[in-house]
Amino acid sequence: MSMDFYRFIEKDIKDPEHPYSLEELNVVTEDSIEINDELSHVRVTFTPTVEHCSMATVIGLCLRVKLIRSLPPRYKVDIRVAPGSHATETAVNKQLNDKERVAAALENPNLLDIVEECLSPTFA
Amino acid sequence: MDGGGAAELREAHRLTGHSDRVWSLAWNPFTGSGAGPVLASCGGDKAVRIWKRSPDGAWHCSDVLEDTHNRTVRSCAWSPDGKLLATASFDSTTAIWEYSGGDFECVATLEGHENEVKSVSWSSSGSLLATCSRDKTVWIWEMQPGNEYECVAVLQGHTQDVKMVQWHPFLDVLVSVSYDNSIKVWADDGDDEWHCVQTLTEADNCGHSSTVWALSFNKKGDRMVTCSDDRTLKIWDTSADLSQPKTGDDHESWRHLSTLTGYHGRTIFSAHLSSEDIIASGAGDDTICLFTEVEGPSYRLILKKEKAHDMDINCVRWCPQDPRMLASASDDGTVKLWELRGNALD
């Protein structure tokens, strides 16, 4: 189930800074998605393209939006950067998993545009 | 009490109408003689809904307050006399609505925060309002004649997003909780200068180890419960009167009493103490828990209601007019009214 899910979800999200998909850049791989359908829980671990990548929060946001739009509402989603892959890993993870911060960010039209752009190939 | 037997939280009503998640709820504290309870809800659809009970016992939405905020309405709070409703929004403003003759009118807009306002609270006197924001500050506003509000203090101290503010039930003492994991207590020195008089942290006070989302005082003002992303609830002894300027070295502080761990599997977004001192908690695991204080003081779980909603529970609030009625709000867009039955306090 993990493999099918991965193929369906992650392959087409573009990295905001490069013209390649997250899969092509190894930002997200098959192994980095853990699903427990019984508990309705998903955890995605991703590796930002560069250690100080300021786009880490944007990539994380894109992943979250894609998952929310693709999964049944009962799913709980946790997103994190791969341990050791980012300079301010704890801070980024905290922000990505604060749903109030995520909700407010997605009401920012500029940020929403970037996210929609990164997700656009998937809904083409 | 009705009947006997084990405690049960029975779903009595389901209020639908919001087209996005419901973030927060507020019961009108004073609805006048004869009138039933009135509930306000607000959410991601940028609207505030007012709910009332019809003569046949069913609940209906009597008003929709929209076209004022242009982003999520995160929190709402009634003034102590029940005549005003304050609504705090991600659009960085707080609106004040006057409720008279059954109609709502926006009579003031409080501006000043740099970004999203997360919470609003009225002091027991009704003349002070507090707001807090992602801009890390807490603002105190004083109500002037003619629906004017003057900012009397901008409180700095939190190092991150402030999630909620709440006044003490009868003292002019304000508490704020934050993404910086701390709880701050604010009071004025008698000269209208507001200061942080205590900070409750993980290091010094058995405080929380992650974002603190909410707080609630009991009626007597000697207990405060806080809840957090660390998946715990903490109960504090708040009997020390922090509104008085400290004299001498040996002054009392608020202190940690108990930590409730292992009851919720995800972030606890809300906690509320009823007039009977029952703690209700609502969390990202879709579960509502109820606790009561027993000798020690210690806390006993009364019941755990799993799948209370289909998604995260953002707010739980006991009804002031009926201490066995609980309202809950969820990401699933609904508000539910529950009745607590059975020998809850045994």
Interface residues (C-beta under 8 A of the other chain):
Chain A: P73 R74 K76 K94 D98 K99 E100 R101 A103 A104 E107
Chain B: R21 G44 R71 T72 R74 F90 N115 E116 K118 R134 D161 K163 Y179 S210 T211 D229 R266 G284 D285 D310 M311 D312 D331 D332
